[in-house]
């Protein structure tokens, strides 16, 4: 089923929670606005635009309705957390991160946030935000690390760029054990989703993802 924000020029949805609420954005031709869509009722809800930022995107929403995203204006950006109880945003940046590089990818039901940021040298590092505590999440030996999700057990998944410049998938356990996960025979792999059982979804394909194959990887039971 195709869903489009009424009257929007374009619509994109990036995340969905277990209650069937999705989050993303719609564009009106000049400005993008963060929105949620409730599958069961077909209801759209626009989040408030962040002042002075014309491009607003929601990336992930948990079962409690807390959400994360970014807002952009030219080369400036802010990372945000939406609190549905207060009806307001809070903003954050990883201490020591280069300006406008903190990007949250996902928030679990414990309000733990996974994402990434760049340092002053332009190297990208994974991040875990547990309320007021930040932890760097770097795949050993990788050139860049990009966490894309976190489940309620604290397992993080995402993508790395290895020293040869290739994209590989990875999983990181709460205990700090990293595992590379690649689609068989693919030159590039990205892991974009994980559930609480540890099942994964993503895509594998040719270099730079010129052509791709979607896949699901199930944990042995």
Secondary structure, DSSP 4 states (H G I P E B T S, - for coil): -----TT-SEEEEEEE-TTSEEEEEEE-SS-EEEEEEETTTTEEEEPPPPTT-SEEEEEEE-TTS-EEEEEEETTEEEEEEEETTTTEEEEE--TTPPTT--EEEEE-TT-EEEEEEE-TTS-EEEEEEETTEEEEE--TT-SEEEEEEE-TT--EEEEEE-TTS-EEEEEE-TTS-EEEE--TT-SEEEEEEE-TT--EEEEEESGGGSSEEEEEEPPP-
